[in-house]
Amino acid sequence: MKFHRYPVGSRTIVLGNNNDEDVLGVGTYQLRPRRENKLLLYNALYEPRLRCSLVSFVSLMRIGFPLGFCTDGLNLFYNSNLFAMLH
């Protein structure tokens, strides 16, 4: 996997609480929502203090992953097959 470090303070992201956090790098991230599936995210920003991964639903839909909302979360499909259950 590729990874490029950023110097502290050179790039930030703004979180939902309006706090700025330093991005420490950019690279390729392997998301494994289910054991048998994986999704490579390119140009993913790295901020180690985040407790969970943030993925743009709009970006996933643009590359062919329809979403299905349900009462306990979200289902992600690919080629009409269930790819991941996000709860």
C-alpha positions in Angstrom: 0.0 0.0 0.0 1.2 3.5 -0.7 1.5 6.2 2.0 2.9 9.7 1.9 3.5 11.6 5.2 2.5 15.2 5.7 4.3 17.5 8.2 2.2 18.4 11.2 0.3 21.6 10.6 0.6 21.4 6.8 -2.9 20.0 6.2 -6.0 19.8 8.4 -9.6 18.5 8.3 -12.6 20.1 10.0 -14.7 17.7 12.0 -18.4 17.9 12.8 -17.7 19.7 16.0 -15.8 22.4 14.1 -12.4 21.3 15.5 -9.4 21.3 13.1 -7.3 18.1 13.2 -4.0 17.6 11.5 -3.8 15.2 8.6 -0.6 13.2 9.0 -0.6 11.5 5.6 -2.4 10.3 2.6 -2.4 6.8 1.1 -4.3 3.7 0.1 -6.6 2.1 2.8 -8.1 -1.3 2.7 -11.6 -1.3 4.1 -12.8 -4.8 5.1 -16.5 -4.5 6.0 -17.0 -8.3 5.7 -14.4 -11.1 5.9 -14.8 -12.0 2.3 -14.9 -8.5 0.9 -12.5 -5.7 0.7 -12.6 -2.2 -0.8 -9.4 -0.2 -1.5 -9.8 3.6 -0.8 -7.2 5.7 -2.7 -6.1 9.1 -1.5 -7.5 8.4 1.9 -6.4 11.0 4.6 -4.8 9.7 7.8 -5.7 11.2 11.1 -4.8 8.8 13.9 -7.1 10.3 16.6 -10.3 9.5 14.8 -12.0 6.6 16.5 -13.6 5.3 13.2 -13.2 5.6 9.5 -15.1 8.3 7.7 -16.3 7.3 4.2 -18.3 9.5 1.8 -21.6 7.8 0.9 -21.9 10.1 -2.1 -18.5 8.9 -3.3 -19.4 5.2 -2.8 -22.6 5.8 -4.8 -20.7 7.5 -7.7 -18.5 4.4 -8.1 -21.4 2.0 -8.2 -22.3 1.1 -4.6 -26.0 1.6 -4.1 -27.1 2.1 -0.4 -30.1 0.6 1.4 -31.1 2.2 4.6 -32.8 0.0 7.2 -33.9 0.5 10.8 -30.6 -0.6 12.4 -28.1 0.8 9.9 -27.1 0.8 6.3 -26.6 -2.0 3.7 -24.0 -1.4 0.9 -24.5 -3.3 -2.4 -22.3 -4.0 -5.4 -23.6 -5.7 -8.6 -26.9 -6.3 -6.7 -25.1 -8.3 -4.0 -24.8 -7.4 -0.4 -21.3 -6.1 0.1 -21.4 -4.8 3.6 -23.8 -4.2 6.5 -22.9 -1.0 8.3 -24.5 -0.8 11.8 
